[in-house]
Amino acid sequence: MSWRPAATTILANIELRQVLMMRRGPTAKFMPNSFVFPGGLLELNTDSNFPVEKTNFANVSYEPIRMQGYDNDFPFRVAAVRELFEETGILLVENENTRESLLVTHEDDKSLADWRIKVSQNPKLFEELFTGANKLDAKSLLPWSNWLTPASYKKRFDTMFFVVPTKTSTSVTACEREMADSEWIAPSDIIEKCSGEGKYGLPPPQFYELARLRLSQPGYLADMANPYRICPQVVEVIDKPGLRYTILPGDHLFQNDLADDAPLRKLLLSEINPPEQESEKLPVHRISFSMSPVLYTSHELHIKNPSKVHPKFHLFYVDSTNLFNGA
């Protein structure tokens, strides 16, 4: 297995229907000029061995996504909370006495600014932040999805996505080493921002999950976990330079025998989108995007005959014919 485990947190303000997005700078080594959710790699020894008694993980009763090679999702929850703290300065805490979940920043506790630097340099120190009744809030993380980087990419990450519902848009101090900016924004607005001007990129997993979130009812987020790992298969369009498709599980072009290992394919546009009379009954589940002026822009989500797409998928809570009429 050549990919590395990672965790991502989608902070979702369910009152304002906004999500927290981070923007990578133009000189970033990984996905420059792209909007992403906070997240990063697991520190295997540190996150797996985090003292469970310093968390509320014992109260987690629902783990719908089983990550390959792990007995439970505990290390992914720890990594998600740690990376969120490192990249945004937001710490997820539950008070054991009041059962209150809190988003704590240096505005609440000035010492967190120094702790953030220390944890970035030595992740093992993260456990020292949780003392007494203040526990790492693992329970507020709602499992959402699991994305594996396509086999056609040199670096591959097996990433677990979590959603954390909140009713406040907590102030953020972006990590200058990794991020250029941050903002709370409606899913529809960030999609438009990255598809219209072409100044910023939005990687396919972020685009897809934003499309799901924009149409999901806040009260149903806990029921929207997608337990089936998504490994997109990339297709380059021969007669449309710069246009690419990521073929998702359930699509009639998805190679099930190479689910996690499909190489880059090169096809004509007519092979990808055959005439209507030939394709009207075929399942379609894919994203198209442009490679310029920046990578991952001008996205389109294509879903057709969703009842024929893999039954494990929770595509959208509402009718997919209403796909882009939402917040």
ZIFENTA-V142175 format. One record per backbone hydrogen bond with DSSP energy under -1.0 kcal/mol. NH is the residue of the N-H (numbers start at 1). CO is the residue of the C=O. If there is no record, write none. Layout:
nh-><NH | NH>
co-><CO | CO>
//
This chain:
nh-><4 | 6 | 7 | 8 | 9 | 10 | 12 | 13 | 14 | 17 | 18 | 19 | 20 | 21 | 22 | 23 | 24 | 28 | 33 | 35 | 36 | 40 | 42 | 44 | 47 | 48 | 54 | 55 | 56 | 59 | 60 | 70 | 77 | 78 | 79 | 80 | 81 | 82 | 83 | 84 | 85 | 86 | 87 | 88 | 89 | 91 | 93 | 94 | 95 | 96 | 99 | 102 | 104 | 108 | 109 | 112 | 113 | 115 | 116 | 117 | 118 | 119 | 120 | 121 | 122 | 125 | 126 | 128 | 129 | 130 | 134 | 135 | 136 | 137 | 138 | 142 | 144 | 145 | 147 | 148 | 149 | 153 | 158 | 159 | 160 | 161 | 162 | 163 | 164 | 166 | 170 | 173 | 175 | 178 | 179 | 180 | 181 | 183 | 185 | 190 | 191 | 192 | 193 | 194 | 196 | 201 | 202 | 207 | 208 | 209 | 210 | 211 | 212 | 213 | 214 | 220 | 221 | 223 | 224 | 226 | 230 | 233 | 235 | 236 | 237 | 238 | 243 | 244 | 245 | 246 | 247 | 248 | 251 | 252 | 254 | 256 | 258 | 259 | 261 | 262 | 265 | 267 | 271 | 272 | 273 | 278 | 279 | 280 | 282 | 284 | 286 | 287 | 288 | 289 | 290 | 291 | 297 | 300 | 302 | 304 | 308 | 309 | 313 | 322 | 323 | 325>
co-><156 | 158 | 40 | 160 | 38 | 162 | 164 | 18 | 166 | 13 | 13 | 185 | 11 | 183 | 36 | 181 | 34 | 25 | 25 | 201 | 22 | 7 | 5 | 42 | 43 | 44 | 51 | 52 | 136 | 56 | 57 | 67 | 73 | 74 | 75 | 76 | 77 | 78 | 79 | 80 | 81 | 82 | 83 | 84 | 85 | 104 | 102 | 135 | 100 | 133 | 95 | 93 | 91 | 105 | 105 | 109 | 110 | 111 | 112 | 113 | 114 | 115 | 116 | 117 | 118 | 122 | 123 | 125 | 126 | 127 | 131 | 94 | 54 | 92 | 136 | 163 | 161 | 161 | 159 | 230 | 157 | 150 | 4 | 147 | 6 | 145 | 8 | 142 | 10 | 12 | 168 | 88 | 87 | 175 | 175 | 23 | 23 | 21 | 19 | 186 | 187 | 188 | 189 | 190 | 192 | 33 | 296 | 203 | 204 | 205 | 206 | 207 | 208 | 209 | 210 | 217 | 218 | 220 | 221 | 144 | 146 | 247 | 245 | 265 | 243 | 267 | 240 | 289 | 235 | 287 | 233 | 285 | 248 | 283 | 251 | 254 | 255 | 256 | 258 | 258 | 234 | 236 | 268 | 268 | 269 | 275 | 275 | 276 | 279 | 304 | 302 | 246 | 300 | 244 | 297 | 242 | 290 | 288 | 286 | 284 | 305 | 306 | 310 | 319 | 320 | 322>
//
